[in-house]
């Protein structure tokens, strides 16, 4: 998840430079939407909440 956020930061920096193409801002918004969906999915897989952390042993993997 950290890598996705770092990549998004780098992408944003490149899209908003003076040398960026006129459509770069729209490309960034698309990337932001995709990363947001990815982060939601990744966070949902942890089964953690703001009030509770679940260790790997508590999670159900659906196997076996």
ZIKAVEN-V42288 format. One record per residue. N is the residue number from 1. SS is DSSP state (H for helix, E for strand, L for the rest). PSI is psi in degrees with one decimal (NA if undefined). BURIAL is 1 if it has 16 or more other ideal C-beta (glycine too) atoms within 10 Angstrom, else 0. Layout:
BEGIN
N,SS,PSI,BURIAL  N,SS,PSI,BURIAL
END
This chain:
BEGIN
1,L,-38.0,0  2,H,-39.6,0  3,H,-37.6,0  4,H,-41.9,0  5,H,-39.0,0  6,H,-40.5,0  7,H,-39.9,0  8,H,-40.3,1  9,H,-47.0,0  10,H,-39.8,0  11,H,-42.4,1  12,H,-42.8,0  13,H,-40.2,0  14,H,-31.5,0  15,H,-22.0,1  16,L,24.7,0  17,L,164.9,0  18,L,-28.1,0  19,L,-1.2,0  20,L,153.1,0  21,L,158.9,0  22,L,-23.7,0  23,L,3.4,0  24,H,-35.5,1  25,H,-38.9,0  26,H,-39.1,0  27,H,-38.8,0  28,H,-41.9,1  29,H,-39.1,0  30,H,-43.8,0  31,H,-38.7,0  32,H,-43.3,0  33,H,-44.5,0  34,H,-42.3,0  35,H,-37.5,1  36,H,-45.4,0  37,H,-42.4,0  38,H,-45.8,0  39,H,-37.5,0  40,H,-44.6,0  41,H,-44.4,0  42,H,-40.9,0  43,H,-36.2,0  44,H,-32.7,0  45,H,-24.2,0  46,H,-21.9,0  47,L,20.1,0  48,L,158.7,0  49,L,179.9,0  50,L,-23.6,0  51,L,-12.4,0  52,L,133.4,0  53,L,135.0,0  54,L,124.8,0  55,L,169.0,0  56,L,-31.1,0  57,L,-27.3,0  58,L,-19.1,0  59,L,142.5,0  60,L,122.2,0  61,L,-12.9,0  62,L,1.9,0  63,L,142.0,0  64,L,NA,0
END
